[in-house]
Amino acid sequence: MNKHRGIGLTTRYVVVVGLLLFAANVVLGLVMMNQSEAAMKTMIQKNMLDLSNTAAALLDGDTVGAFTEEDVGSPAYQEALRELSVFQNNADIEFIYAVRQTGENSYVFILDADPVDPGQFGEEILVTNALVQAGKGIATVDDSPAEDRWGNFYSTYSPVFDSGGKVAAIVGIDFGADWYEKELRSHTLSVSVVSILSILFGAFVMVLITGKLRQKFLALDRELSALAGNVDELTREITSNPGYKESLGAAPQVPEMKEDGDVSDELEALGIKIRSMQVELGRYLSYMRAQAYTDSLTRVGNTNAYQEEVRTLNEQIKDGKADFCAAVFDLDNLKLANDAYGHACGDRIIRGAAWAISSAFGKERTFRIGGDEFIAIPLGITEEELAEKRQKIRDSIDAFNSRPNHPEAELSLSMGSAFYRPGEDSSFREVFQRADEALYENKRDHHARKPFRRPDLTP
């Protein structure tokens, strides 16, 4: 009598647990799929922005901004077209061009590298939110595709600044909507498969655990072990990135299973397997989010992280709680170093600059906002502390340039900074503009005192 009652109670317990597990896995699977798609979308948009930012950095804002229709076909015009044509050959790019703002919501073509059907000089272009943001000096990607006479595209826009810091032109790159959506699907496929398997796993558990209690549950345990092995194999495939492996140092550990014949321990083993899958998915999504906010070359914050920080600071300014400083940096003569020694040398110099700046301000407060531009945004800092950090950067630059394996060209940074002024500054942009003005004064002084030269490479 007691035995029969015990089996009935256990069966009901197992059924309830199975239903709860199934519901939890359905919700988890849907959440993971949505989060993974958002993270992958951010990564794809970052790669798109990197291309347009690189193309914009190659153009001379003073020259491009002064183009008129009479300049079409001139050597300077053809040189600018040649710079853009290099990117036109990229398999992922449909079109690359440069436009100019002519009115509040009016933009026209000034350059178009399309060899077949280019936009004519002065021809109006379809205006999107991303284009308007680029006109304000912020590189942005369209969140939704736009259709014009050339097709249906996701577009990314990056401003080209003149020597006065004003937006002289905007580089636009069109990516086919079909390509964008295919990339998004291919990147999210692995995580989606694991999420779907997790949902199916929950349904599988619910069906099997309603059978004979002990024999069926032992069979279920064997099936779960096989499934867990398949999920582990799939997880190894999607986490084969070396950077992801290094990020697991502080990851939570899953408890070991007990070797006990009690039904309660078998239920615990089932829960451990499920938690293991959930933990691995959570780790992977956290890693992907970190990648979306980290500059791949320097490992400091990228433009996505910078824009997030700017939004936070603007909210703090609005609430009267802001206390920060903006320190902007620009590499001296990077283009000349690239031309003289190649982009590999330029990349080493960029990484050296990121190391020098982040060693003073920390990686979490350092951002790369352009090809050769950085910004550090320390919180609650005094002028004396800022001066110490600037000196630390100079010391780091000297140490970098004195290394036996330093790049062919020396690392040199121009710096400018400005403090937030409570009651005077209404947005982060006002602080940035003051820092940017100080930067250009410092850069002019650097160029006057220390022009670029090829150093003596003799041992």
DRENDO-1510 file (C-alpha; in Angstrom, 1 decimal, always signed):
<recs>
REC; n; res; u; v; w
REC; 1; MET; +0.0; +0.0; +0.0 .
REC; 2; ASN; +2.7; +2.4; +1.0 .
REC; 3; LYS; +4.8; +1.4; -2.1 .
REC; 4; HIS; +1.9; +2.1; -4.4 .
REC; 5; ARG; +1.3; +5.5; -2.8 .
REC; 6; GLY; +5.0; +6.4; -3.1 .
REC; 7; ILE; +5.1; +5.5; -6.8 .
REC; 8; GLY; +2.0; +7.7; -7.5 .
REC; 9; LEU; +3.5; +10.6; -5.7 .
REC; 10; THR; +6.8; +10.3; -7.5 .
REC; 11; THR; +5.1; +10.0; -10.8 .
REC; 12; ARG; +3.1; +13.2; -10.2 .
REC; 13; TYR; +6.3; +15.0; -9.1 .
REC; 14; VAL; +8.1; +13.9; -12.2 .
REC; 15; VAL; +5.3; +15.0; -14.5 .
REC; 16; VAL; +5.1; +18.4; -12.8 .
REC; 17; VAL; +8.9; +18.8; -13.1 .
REC; 18; GLY; +8.8; +17.8; -16.8 .
REC; 19; LEU; +6.1; +20.3; -17.6 .
REC; 20; LEU; +8.0; +23.1; -15.8 .
REC; 21; LEU; +11.2; +22.2; -17.6 .
REC; 22; PHE; +9.5; +22.2; -21.0 .
REC; 23; ALA; +7.9; +25.6; -20.4 .
REC; 24; ALA; +11.3; +27.0; -19.2 .
REC; 25; ASN; +13.1; +25.7; -22.3 .
REC; 26; VAL; +10.5; +27.1; -24.6 .
REC; 27; VAL; +10.8; +30.6; -23.0 .
REC; 28; LEU; +14.6; +30.3; -22.9 .
REC; 29; GLY; +14.8; +29.1; -26.5 .
REC; 30; LEU; +12.7; +32.1; -27.7 .
REC; 31; VAL; +14.7; +34.6; -25.6 .
REC; 32; MET; +18.0; +33.2; -26.8 .
REC; 33; MET; +17.0; +33.3; -30.4 .
REC; 34; ASN; +15.9; +36.9; -30.2 .
REC; 35; GLN; +19.0; +37.9; -28.3 .
REC; 36; SER; +21.4; +36.1; -30.6 .
REC; 37; GLU; +19.8; +37.8; -33.6 .
REC; 38; ALA; +20.2; +41.2; -32.0 .
REC; 39; ALA; +23.8; +40.5; -31.2 .
REC; 40; MET; +24.6; +39.2; -34.6 .
REC; 41; LYS; +22.9; +42.2; -36.2 .
REC; 42; THR; +25.1; +44.5; -34.2 .
REC; 43; MET; +28.2; +42.7; -35.3 .
REC; 44; ILE; +27.3; +42.8; -39.0 .
REC; 45; GLN; +26.5; +46.5; -38.8 .
REC; 46; LYS; +29.9; +47.1; -37.1 .
REC; 47; ASN; +31.6; +45.4; -40.0 .
REC; 48; MET; +29.6; +47.5; -42.5 .
REC; 49; LEU; +30.5; +50.7; -40.6 .
REC; 50; ASP; +34.2; +49.7; -40.5 .
REC; 51; LEU; +34.2; +49.7; -44.3 .
REC; 52; SER; +32.5; +53.1; -44.7 .
REC; 53; ASN; +34.6; +54.7; -41.9 .
REC; 54; THR; +37.8; +53.4; -43.7 .
REC; 55; ALA; +36.6; +54.8; -47.0 .
REC; 56; ALA; +35.8; +58.1; -45.5 .
REC; 57; ALA; +39.2; +58.3; -43.8 .
REC; 58; LEU; +40.9; +58.0; -47.2 .
REC; 59; LEU; +39.2; +61.1; -48.6 .
REC; 60; ASP; +40.4; +64.6; -48.1 .
REC; 61; GLY; +37.5; +66.6; -46.7 .
REC; 62; ASP; +38.8; +70.0; -47.9 .
REC; 63; THR; +39.3; +68.7; -51.5 .
REC; 64; VAL; +36.0; +66.7; -51.7 .
REC; 65; GLY; +34.0; +69.4; -50.0 .
REC; 66; ALA; +35.1; +71.9; -52.6 .
REC; 67; PHE; +34.1; +69.9; -55.7 .
REC; 68; THR; +31.7; +71.5; -58.2 .
REC; 69; GLU; +30.2; +70.1; -61.3 .
REC; 70; GLU; +33.0; +71.7; -63.3 .
REC; 71; ASP; +35.5; +69.5; -61.4 .
REC; 72; VAL; +34.1; +66.3; -62.8 .
REC; 73; GLY; +36.8; +64.6; -64.7 .
REC; 74; SER; +39.6; +66.6; -63.2 .
REC; 75; PRO; +42.7; +64.8; -61.7 .
REC; 76; ALA; +41.6; +65.5; -58.1 .
REC; 77; TYR; +38.1; +64.3; -58.9 .
REC; 78; GLN; +39.4; +61.1; -60.6 .
REC; 79; GLU; +41.8; +60.5; -57.7 .
REC; 80; ALA; +38.9; +60.6; -55.2 .
REC; 81; LEU; +36.9; +58.2; -57.5 .
REC; 82; ARG; +39.9; +55.9; -57.5 .
REC; 83; GLU; +40.0; +55.8; -53.7 .
REC; 84; LEU; +36.3; +54.7; -53.7 .
REC; 85; SER; +36.7; +52.3; -56.6 .
REC; 86; VAL; +39.0; +50.2; -54.4 .
REC; 87; PHE; +36.1; +49.4; -52.2 .
REC; 88; GLN; +33.6; +48.9; -55.1 .
REC; 89; ASN; +35.5; +45.7; -55.9 .
REC; 90; ASN; +34.6; +44.2; -52.4 .
REC; 91; ALA; +32.3; +41.3; -53.0 .
REC; 92; ASP; +29.9; +42.3; -50.3 .
REC; 93; ILE; +29.4; +45.9; -51.5 .
REC; 94; GLU; +26.9; +46.9; -54.1 .
REC; 95; PHE; +27.6; +50.6; -54.5 .
REC; 96; ILE; +30.0; +53.2; -52.9 .
REC; 97; TYR; +29.6; +56.9; -53.3 .
REC; 98; ALA; +29.9; +60.3; -51.7 .
REC; 99; VAL; +27.2; +62.8; -51.2 .
REC; 100; ARG; +26.8; +66.4; -49.9 .
REC; 101; GLN; +24.1; +68.0; -47.9 .
REC; 102; THR; +22.3; +70.9; -49.7 .
REC; 103; GLY; +19.4; +71.5; -47.5 .
REC; 104; GLU; +17.8; +70.4; -44.2 .
REC; 105; ASN; +16.7; +67.1; -45.7 .
REC; 106; SER; +18.3; +67.2; -49.1 .
REC; 107; TYR; +21.5; +65.4; -50.2 .
REC; 108; VAL; +23.0; +65.1; -53.7 .
REC; 109; PHE; +25.7; +62.9; -55.3 .
REC; 110; ILE; +29.2; +64.3; -55.8 .
REC; 111; LEU; +31.0; +61.0; -56.4 .
REC; 112; ASP; +29.8; +57.6; -57.5 .
REC; 113; ALA; +32.2; +54.7; -58.2 .
REC; 114; ASP; +29.6; +52.6; -60.0 .
REC; 115; PRO; +31.0; +52.0; -63.5 .
REC; 116; VAL; +27.6; +51.1; -65.0 .
REC; 117; ASP; +25.0; +53.5; -63.8 .
REC; 118; PRO; +26.5; +56.1; -61.5 .
REC; 119; GLY; +24.5; +58.8; -59.8 .
REC; 120; GLN; +25.1; +62.1; -61.6 .
REC; 121; PHE; +26.8; +65.1; -59.9 .
REC; 122; GLY; +24.0; +67.0; -58.1 .
REC; 123; GLU; +21.4; +64.2; -58.5 .
REC; 124; GLU; +19.4; +63.9; -55.3 .
REC; 125; ILE; +19.7; +60.7; -53.2 .
REC; 126; LEU; +17.0; +59.0; -51.1 .
REC; 127; VAL; +17.2; +60.4; -47.6 .
REC; 128; THR; +17.2; +57.9; -44.7 .
REC; 129; ASN; +17.6; +58.3; -40.9 .
REC; 130; ALA; +21.2; +57.0; -41.1 .
REC; 131; LEU; +22.1; +59.6; -43.8 .
REC; 132; VAL; +20.7; +62.4; -41.6 .
REC; 133; GLN; +22.7; +61.2; -38.6 .
REC; 134; ALA; +25.9; +61.1; -40.8 .
REC; 135; GLY; +25.1; +64.7; -41.8 .
REC; 136; LYS; +25.4; +65.5; -38.1 .
REC; 137; GLY; +28.8; +63.9; -37.9 .
REC; 138; ILE; +27.8; +60.4; -36.6 .
REC; 139; ALA; +28.5; +57.3; -38.7 .
REC; 140; THR; +25.4; +55.2; -38.7 .
REC; 141; VAL; +23.8; +52.1; -40.4 .
REC; 142; ASP; +20.2; +51.9; -41.6 .
REC; 143; ASP; +18.0; +49.7; -39.4 .
REC; 144; SER; +15.7; +48.8; -42.3 .
REC; 145; PRO; +16.3; +48.5; -46.1 .
REC; 146; ALA; +15.4; +51.4; -48.4 .
REC; 147; GLU; +14.5; +51.1; -52.1 .
REC; 148; ASP; +15.5; +53.4; -54.9 .
REC; 149; ARG; +16.0; +53.1; -58.7 .
REC; 150; TRP; +19.2; +51.0; -58.1 .
REC; 151; GLY; +17.6; +48.4; -55.9 .
REC; 152; ASN; +16.7; +47.5; -52.3 .
REC; 153; PHE; +19.6; +48.1; -49.8 .
REC; 154; TYR; +20.8; +48.5; -46.3 .
REC; 155; SER; +23.2; +51.5; -46.3 .
REC; 156; THR; +25.9; +52.8; -44.0 .
REC; 157; TYR; +27.0; +56.4; -44.0 .
REC; 158; SER; +30.2; +57.9; -42.6 .
REC; 159; PRO; +31.0; +61.7; -42.4 .
REC; 160; VAL; +34.1; +63.1; -44.1 .
REC; 161; PHE; +35.4; +66.1; -42.1 .
REC; 162; ASP; +37.3; +69.1; -43.4 .
REC; 163; SER; +40.3; +70.7; -41.6 .
REC; 164; GLY; +37.8; +72.8; -39.7 .
REC; 165; GLY; +36.0; +69.8; -38.2 .
REC; 166; LYS; +32.9; +70.3; -40.3 .
REC; 167; VAL; +31.2; +67.6; -42.3 .
REC; 168; ALA; +32.3; +68.3; -45.9 .
REC; 169; ALA; +30.8; +65.1; -47.4 .
REC; 170; ILE; +29.4; +61.8; -46.5 .
REC; 171; VAL; +30.6; +58.4; -47.8 .
REC; 172; GLY; +27.7; +56.0; -48.4 .
REC; 173; ILE; +28.0; +52.2; -49.0 .
REC; 174; ASP; +25.0; +50.1; -50.1 .
REC; 175; PHE; +24.7; +46.5; -49.2 .
REC; 176; GLY; +22.0; +44.3; -50.8 .
REC; 177; ALA; +19.1; +43.5; -48.6 .
REC; 178; ASP; +19.3; +39.9; -49.6 .
REC; 179; TRP; +23.0; +39.8; -48.7 .
REC; 180; TYR; +22.4; +41.4; -45.3 .
REC; 181; GLU; +19.5; +39.1; -44.4 .
REC; 182; LYS; +21.5; +36.0; -45.6 .
REC; 183; GLU; +24.5; +37.1; -43.4 .
REC; 184; LEU; +22.2; +37.5; -40.4 .
REC; 185; ARG; +20.6; +34.1; -40.9 .
REC; 186; SER; +24.0; +32.4; -41.3 .
REC; 187; HIS; +25.5; +34.0; -38.2 .
REC; 188; THR; +22.4; +33.1; -36.0 .
REC; 189; LEU; +22.0; +29.6; -37.3 .
REC; 190; SER; +24.3; +27.9; -34.8 .
REC; 191; VAL; +22.7; +29.5; -31.7 .
REC; 192; SER; +19.2; +29.0; -33.2 .
REC; 193; VAL; +19.9; +25.3; -33.7 .
REC; 194; VAL; +21.0; +24.9; -30.1 .
REC; 195; SER; +17.9; +26.9; -28.9 .
REC; 196; ILE; +15.6; +24.7; -31.0 .
REC; 197; LEU; +17.3; +21.6; -29.7 .
REC; 198; SER; +16.7; +22.8; -26.2 .
REC; 199; ILE; +13.0; +23.3; -26.9 .
REC; 200; LEU; +12.7; +19.8; -28.5 .
REC; 201; PHE; +14.7; +18.4; -25.6 .
REC; 202; GLY; +12.1; +19.7; -23.1 .
REC; 203; ALA; +9.2; +18.1; -25.1 .
REC; 204; PHE; +11.2; +14.9; -25.3 .
REC; 205; VAL; +11.6; +14.9; -21.5 .
REC; 206; MET; +8.0; +15.6; -20.9 .
REC; 207; VAL; +6.9; +12.6; -23.0 .
REC; 208; LEU; +9.4; +10.1; -21.7 .
REC; 209; ILE; +9.1; +10.8; -18.0 .
REC; 210; THR; +5.4; +9.9; -17.9 .
REC; 211; GLY; +6.2; +6.2; -18.5 .
REC; 212; LYS; +7.3; +3.5; -16.0 .
REC; 213; LEU; +9.1; +5.3; -13.2 .
REC; 214; ARG; +12.4; +3.6; -12.6 .
REC; 215; GLN; +13.1; +1.6; -15.8 .
REC; 216; LYS; +11.8; +4.4; -18.1 .
REC; 217; PHE; +13.7; +7.1; -16.2 .
REC; 218; LEU; +16.9; +5.2; -16.5 .
REC; 219; ALA; +16.4; +4.8; -20.3 .
REC; 220; LEU; +15.6; +8.5; -20.4 .
REC; 221; ASP; +18.9; +9.3; -18.7 .
REC; 222; ARG; +20.8; +7.3; -21.3 .
REC; 223; GLU; +19.0; +9.2; -24.1 .
REC; 224; LEU; +19.7; +12.5; -22.4 .
REC; 225; SER; +23.4; +11.6; -22.1 .
REC; 226; ALA; +23.5; +11.0; -25.9 .
REC; 227; LEU; +21.7; +14.2; -26.6 .
REC; 228; ALA; +23.9; +16.2; -24.2 .
REC; 229; GLY; +26.9; +14.8; -26.1 .
REC; 230; ASN; +25.5; +16.0; -29.4 .
REC; 231; VAL; +24.8; +19.5; -27.9 .
REC; 232; ASP; +28.4; +19.5; -26.5 .
REC; 233; GLU; +29.7; +18.8; -30.0 .
REC; 234; LEU; +27.6; +21.6; -31.5 .
REC; 235; THR; +28.6; +23.9; -28.7 .
REC; 236; ARG; +32.3; +23.2; -29.4 .
REC; 237; GLU; +31.8; +24.1; -33.0 .
REC; 238; ILE; +30.2; +27.5; -32.3 .
REC; 239; THR; +32.7; +28.3; -29.5 .
REC; 240; SER; +35.9; +27.3; -31.4 .
REC; 241; ASN; +36.9; +31.0; -31.6 .
REC; 242; PRO; +40.2; +31.3; -29.5 .
REC; 243; GLY; +39.0; +34.6; -28.1 .
REC; 244; TYR; +35.8; +33.0; -26.8 .
REC; 245; LYS; +37.8; +30.2; -25.0 .
REC; 246; GLU; +39.9; +32.9; -23.3 .
REC; 247; SER; +36.8; +34.6; -22.1 .
REC; 248; LEU; +35.7; +31.6; -20.0 .
REC; 249; GLY; +38.1; +32.1; -17.2 .
REC; 250; ALA; +35.5; +33.4; -14.7 .
REC; 251; ALA; +32.5; +31.4; -16.1 .
REC; 252; PRO; +30.2; +29.7; -13.6 .
REC; 253; GLN; +30.9; +26.0; -13.0 .
REC; 254; VAL; +28.2; +23.3; -13.3 .
REC; 255; PRO; +28.0; +21.0; -10.3 .
REC; 256; GLU; +29.0; +17.4; -10.7 .
REC; 257; MET; +26.4; +14.7; -10.9 .
REC; 258; LYS; +26.0; +12.2; -8.0 .
REC; 259; GLU; +26.3; +8.5; -8.6 .
REC; 260; ASP; +23.2; +7.4; -6.6 .
REC; 261; GLY; +20.3; +5.2; -7.6 .
REC; 262; ASP; +17.6; +7.4; -6.0 .
REC; 263; VAL; +15.1; +8.9; -8.3 .
REC; 264; SER; +15.7; +12.3; -6.8 .
REC; 265; ASP; +19.4; +12.1; -7.9 .
REC; 266; GLU; +18.2; +11.2; -11.4 .
REC; 267; LEU; +16.0; +14.3; -11.5 .
REC; 268; GLU; +19.0; +16.3; -10.3 .
REC; 269; ALA; +21.2; +14.9; -13.1 .
REC; 270; LEU; +18.5; +15.9; -15.6 .
REC; 271; GLY; +18.5; +19.5; -14.2 .
REC; 272; ILE; +22.3; +19.7; -14.4 .
REC; 273; LYS; +22.3; +18.8; -18.1 .
REC; 274; ILE; +19.7; +21.4; -18.8 .
REC; 275; ARG; +21.6; +24.1; -16.8 .
REC; 276; SER; +24.8; +23.1; -18.6 .
REC; 277; MET; +23.2; +23.9; -22.0 .
REC; 278; GLN; +21.7; +27.2; -20.6 .
REC; 279; VAL; +25.1; +28.3; -19.1 .
REC; 280; GLU; +26.9; +27.6; -22.4 .
REC; 281; LEU; +24.4; +29.6; -24.4 .
REC; 282; GLY; +24.5; +32.4; -21.9 .
REC; 283; ARG; +28.4; +32.5; -22.1 .
REC; 284; TYR; +28.3; +32.6; -25.9 .
REC; 285; LEU; +25.8; +35.4; -26.0 .
REC; 286; SER; +27.8; +37.4; -23.5 .
REC; 287; TYR; +30.9; +36.9; -25.6 .
REC; 288; MET; +29.1; +38.0; -28.8 .
REC; 289; ARG; +27.8; +41.1; -27.0 .
REC; 290; ALA; +31.4; +41.9; -25.9 .
REC; 291; GLN; +32.6; +41.4; -29.5 .
REC; 292; ALA; +30.0; +43.8; -30.8 .
REC; 293; TYR; +31.3; +46.6; -28.4 .
REC; 294; THR; +35.0; +46.0; -28.8 .
REC; 295; ASP; +37.3; +47.2; -31.6 .
REC; 296; SER; +38.8; +44.2; -33.3 .
REC; 297; LEU; +42.2; +45.8; -33.9 .
REC; 298; THR; +42.9; +47.5; -30.6 .
REC; 299; ARG; +40.5; +45.6; -28.1 .
REC; 300; VAL; +39.3; +48.9; -26.7 .
REC; 301; GLY; +35.7; +50.2; -27.0 .
REC; 302; ASN; +34.4; +50.7; -30.6 .
REC; 303; THR; +32.0; +53.2; -32.0 .
REC; 304; ASN; +29.0; +51.2; -30.7 .
REC; 305; ALA; +30.4; +51.3; -27.2 .
REC; 306; TYR; +31.2; +55.1; -27.6 .
REC; 307; GLN; +27.7; +55.9; -28.7 .
REC; 308; GLU; +26.3; +54.0; -25.8 .
REC; 309; GLU; +28.5; +56.0; -23.4 .
REC; 310; VAL; +27.5; +59.3; -25.0 .
REC; 311; ARG; +23.8; +58.4; -24.5 .
REC; 312; THR; +24.5; +57.6; -20.9 .
REC; 313; LEU; +26.4; +60.9; -20.3 .
REC; 314; ASN; +23.7; +62.9; -22.0 .
REC; 315; GLU; +21.1; +61.4; -19.6 .
REC; 316; GLN; +23.4; +62.3; -16.7 .
REC; 317; ILE; +23.7; +65.8; -17.9 .
REC; 318; LYS; +19.9; +66.1; -18.2 .
REC; 319; ASP; +19.6; +64.8; -14.7 .
REC; 320; GLY; +22.3; +67.1; -13.3 .
REC; 321; LYS; +24.5; +64.2; -12.3 .
REC; 322; ALA; +27.3; +64.4; -14.8 .
REC; 323; ASP; +31.0; +64.7; -13.8 .
REC; 324; PHE; +33.4; +63.7; -16.6 .
REC; 325; CYS; +36.2; +64.8; -18.9 .
REC; 326; ALA; +36.6; +64.2; -22.7 .
REC; 327; ALA; +40.2; +63.5; -23.8 .
REC; 328; VAL; +40.5; +63.2; -27.6 .
REC; 329; PHE; +43.6; +61.8; -29.4 .
REC; 330; ASP; +44.7; +61.7; -33.0 .
REC; 331; LEU; +47.6; +59.8; -34.5 .
REC; 332; ASP; +50.1; +62.1; -36.2 .
REC; 333; ASN; +51.1; +61.2; -39.8 .
REC; 334; LEU; +49.4; +57.8; -39.8 .
REC; 335; LYS; +48.6; +58.1; -43.6 .
REC; 336; LEU; +52.2; +59.1; -44.3 .
REC; 337; ALA; +53.4; +56.1; -42.3 .
REC; 338; ASN; +51.0; +53.8; -44.1 .
REC; 339; ASP; +52.2; +55.1; -47.5 .
REC; 340; ALA; +55.9; +54.8; -46.5 .
REC; 341; TYR; +55.9; +51.5; -44.7 .
REC; 342; GLY; +52.5; +49.8; -45.4 .
REC; 343; HIS; +49.3; +49.3; -43.4 .
REC; 344; ALA; +50.9; +46.6; -41.2 .
REC; 345; CYS; +53.1; +49.2; -39.7 .
REC; 346; GLY; +50.1; +51.6; -39.4 .
REC; 347; ASP; +48.2; +48.9; -37.5 .
REC; 348; ARG; +51.1; +48.4; -35.0 .
REC; 349; ILE; +51.1; +52.1; -34.4 .
REC; 350; ILE; +47.3; +52.2; -33.9 .
REC; 351; ARG; +47.6; +49.3; -31.4 .
REC; 352; GLY; +50.4; +51.1; -29.6 .
REC; 353; ALA; +48.3; +54.2; -29.3 .
REC; 354; ALA; +45.4; +52.2; -27.9 .
REC; 355; TRP; +47.8; +50.6; -25.4 .
REC; 356; ALA; +49.3; +53.9; -24.3 .
REC; 357; ILE; +45.9; +55.6; -23.8 .
REC; 358; SER; +44.2; +52.6; -22.1 .
REC; 359; SER; +47.1; +52.1; -19.8 .
REC; 360; ALA; +46.3; +55.6; -18.4 .
REC; 361; PHE; +42.5; +55.6; -18.5 .
REC; 362; GLY; +41.6; +51.9; -18.6 .
REC; 363; LYS; +40.2; +49.9; -21.5 .
REC; 364; GLU; +36.6; +50.4; -20.3 .
REC; 365; ARG; +37.0; +54.2; -20.6 .
REC; 366; THR; +38.9; +54.2; -23.9 .
REC; 367; PHE; +37.2; +54.2; -27.3 .
REC; 368; ARG; +38.4; +54.1; -30.9 .
REC; 369; ILE; +36.1; +56.4; -32.9 .
REC; 370; GLY; +37.8; +56.5; -36.2 .
REC; 371; GLY; +40.7; +55.1; -38.2 .
REC; 372; ASP; +43.3; +57.1; -36.2 .
REC; 373; GLU; +41.1; +58.8; -33.6 .
REC; 374; PHE; +40.6; +57.8; -30.0 .
REC; 375; ILE; +38.7; +59.3; -27.0 .
REC; 376; ALA; +39.0; +58.6; -23.3 .
REC; 377; ILE; +36.1; +59.6; -21.0 .
REC; 378; PRO; +37.2; +59.4; -17.4 .
REC; 379; LEU; +34.6; +60.1; -14.7 .
REC; 380; GLY; +35.1; +62.2; -11.6 .
REC; 381; ILE; +38.6; +63.3; -12.5 .
REC; 382; THR; +40.5; +66.5; -11.5 .
REC; 383; GLU; +42.8; +68.6; -13.6 .
REC; 384; GLU; +45.8; +67.4; -11.6 .
REC; 385; GLU; +44.9; +63.7; -12.2 .
REC; 386; LEU; +44.3; +64.4; -15.9 .
REC; 387; ALA; +47.8; +65.9; -16.1 .
REC; 388; GLU; +49.3; +62.8; -14.5 .
REC; 389; LYS; +47.5; +60.6; -17.0 .
REC; 390; ARG; +48.7; +62.7; -19.9 .
REC; 391; GLN; +52.2; +62.3; -18.7 .
REC; 392; LYS; +51.8; +58.6; -18.3 .
REC; 393; ILE; +50.7; +58.4; -21.9 .
REC; 394; ARG; +53.8; +60.4; -23.0 .
REC; 395; ASP; +55.9; +58.0; -21.0 .
REC; 396; SER; +54.2; +55.0; -22.6 .
REC; 397; ILE; +54.7; +56.5; -26.1 .
REC; 398; ASP; +58.5; +56.9; -25.3 .
REC; 399; ALA; +58.6; +53.3; -24.1 .
REC; 400; PHE; +56.8; +52.1; -27.2 .
REC; 401; ASN; +59.1; +54.0; -29.5 .
REC; 402; SER; +62.3; +52.8; -27.7 .
REC; 403; ARG; +61.4; +49.0; -27.9 .
REC; 404; PRO; +63.8; +47.0; -30.1 .
REC; 405; ASN; +60.9; +45.8; -32.3 .
REC; 406; HIS; +59.1; +49.1; -32.5 .
REC; 407; PRO; +57.4; +49.9; -35.9 .
REC; 408; GLU; +59.4; +51.6; -38.7 .
REC; 409; ALA; +57.6; +54.9; -38.1 .
REC; 410; GLU; +57.4; +56.4; -34.6 .
REC; 411; LEU; +54.1; +56.6; -32.6 .
REC; 412; SER; +53.1; +60.2; -32.0 .
REC; 413; LEU; +49.8; +61.4; -30.6 .
REC; 414; SER; +48.1; +64.8; -30.5 .
REC; 415; MET; +45.9; +65.3; -27.5 .
REC; 416; GLY; +43.1; +67.7; -26.5 .
REC; 417; SER; +40.8; +67.7; -23.5 .
REC; 418; ALA; +37.9; +69.5; -22.0 .
REC; 419; PHE; +35.9; +69.2; -18.7 .
REC; 420; TYR; +32.2; +69.2; -18.5 .
REC; 421; ARG; +30.9; +72.5; -17.2 .
REC; 422; PRO; +27.7; +72.1; -15.1 .
REC; 423; GLY; +25.2; +74.7; -16.0 .
REC; 424; GLU; +26.9; +75.7; -19.2 .
REC; 425; ASP; +27.1; +72.4; -21.3 .
REC; 426; SER; +23.7; +71.0; -22.3 .
REC; 427; SER; +25.1; +68.0; -24.1 .
REC; 428; PHE; +28.2; +65.9; -24.5 .
REC; 429; ARG; +28.8; +67.3; -28.0 .
REC; 430; GLU; +29.7; +70.7; -26.5 .
REC; 431; VAL; +32.4; +69.2; -24.3 .
REC; 432; PHE; +33.7; +67.2; -27.3 .
REC; 433; GLN; +33.9; +70.2; -29.5 .
REC; 434; ARG; +36.1; +72.1; -27.0 .
REC; 435; ALA; +38.3; +69.0; -26.6 .
REC; 436; ASP; +38.5; +68.7; -30.4 .
REC; 437; GLU; +39.5; +72.3; -30.8 .
REC; 438; ALA; +42.3; +71.8; -28.2 .
REC; 439; LEU; +43.4; +68.7; -30.2 .
REC; 440; TYR; +43.8; +70.5; -33.4 .
REC; 441; GLU; +45.8; +73.2; -31.7 .
REC; 442; ASN; +48.1; +70.5; -30.3 .
REC; 443; LYS; +48.3; +68.8; -33.7 .
REC; 444; ARG; +49.3; +72.0; -35.5 .
REC; 445; ASP; +52.1; +72.5; -32.9 .
REC; 446; HIS; +53.2; +68.8; -33.4 .
REC; 447; HIS; +53.4; +69.2; -37.1 .
REC; 448; ALA; +55.4; +72.5; -36.8 .
REC; 449; ARG; +57.8; +71.1; -34.2 .
REC; 450; LYS; +58.2; +67.5; -35.5 .
REC; 451; PRO; +57.3; +66.9; -39.1 .
REC; 452; PHE; +57.1; +63.3; -40.4 .
REC; 453; ARG; +60.4; +61.8; -41.6 .
REC; 454; ARG; +61.6; +58.3; -42.3 .
REC; 455; PRO; +63.8; +57.3; -39.4 .
REC; 456; ASP; +67.3; +55.8; -39.9 .
REC; 457; LEU; +66.7; +52.0; -39.9 .
REC; 458; THR; +70.5; +51.2; -39.7 .
REC; 459; PRO; +71.1; +48.9; -36.7 .
</recs>
